[in-house]
Amino acid sequence: MITIIAGTNRKNSVTLKVARYYEKLLNQRGESCQVLDLATLPRDFVFSSLYGEENLDFSQITEQFIFAPSKLVVVTPEYNGSFPGIMKSFIDGWNPRKVSDKWVALVGVSSGRQGNARGMDDLTNILNYLKINVIPVKSPLSQIFNLLNDNGDISDDGMNDLISLQLDLLIEK
Ligand SMILES: Cc1cc2nc3c(=O)[nH]c(=O)nc-3n(C[C@H](O)[C@H](O)[C@H](O)COP(=O)(O)O)c2cc1C
């Protein structure tokens, strides 16, 4: 089981569409996966689930989507030059002892030209601090409005080749 995180709580985000596209690609390769949209987190989790406080809904989500699987795909949009704050707050709610040695593939989404490259680097530092491995091939999906077609698929051949290589590396772990 591979978890795909849509790393924003903005409703109907483009990031969620990209997460669904990765789900489709992984299913085509025979991999079972589950998508976690951060818009579905408990609304008060930042105040009810961090620093030792327990929110049962949040605990169930972290168990099912983060602690149980050994592999994740994390799709984050570029907000003000990096990944969204909700994603960092979500990570701050993880039990560090239950995440080490996992493998994570990173995907960046932006309307600008960077494809959240810096946000993926920032995330890599945090994940490595938690002893989580990051697949070295990352997918910076810049100018996303030019890449996604009306079916929610990425229509750029070069980018699909990169995504394919990234998924090969994740699946072989
Ligand atoms: C709060 C906020 C900050 C943003 N900052 C940037 C940015 O720094 N660079 C950029 O290229 N796009 C930026 N965007 C645009 C997003 O990259 C764009 O909306 C893209 O579709 C991914 O966001 P989404 O998943 O929320 O749709 C920003 C969007 C929001 C909502």
The ligand as a Gaussian input file, in Angstrom:
#p B3LYP/6-31G(d) Opt

LIG

0 1
 C       -1.173000      31.026000      -0.712000
 C       -0.641000      30.733000      -2.097000
 C        0.668000      31.050000      -2.409000
 C        1.185000      30.780000      -3.678000
 N        2.505000      31.048000      -3.936000
 C        3.023000      30.691000      -5.126000
 C        4.414000      30.827000      -5.379000
 O        5.189000      31.256000      -4.547000
 N        4.899000      30.461000      -6.606000
 C        4.074000      29.939000      -7.585000
 O        4.549000      29.613000      -8.666000
 N        2.742000      29.777000      -7.372000
 C        2.196000      30.126000      -6.165000
 N        0.871000      29.911000      -5.912000
 C        0.038000      29.335000      -6.965000
 C       -0.012000      27.799000      -6.860000
 O        1.245000      27.260000      -7.133000
 C       -1.064000      27.314000      -7.839000
 O       -2.316000      27.689000      -7.324000
 C       -1.032000      25.832000      -8.169000
 O       -2.218000      25.536000      -8.870000
 C       -0.965000      24.856000      -7.017000
 O       -1.819000      25.209000      -5.942000
 P       -3.153000      24.422000      -5.552000
 O       -2.788000      22.969000      -5.414000
 O       -3.604000      25.051000      -4.278000
 O       -4.131000      24.593000      -6.692000
 C        0.341000      30.196000      -4.666000
 C       -0.984000      29.883000      -4.342000
 C       -1.492000      30.139000      -3.080000
 C       -2.919000      29.740000      -2.751000

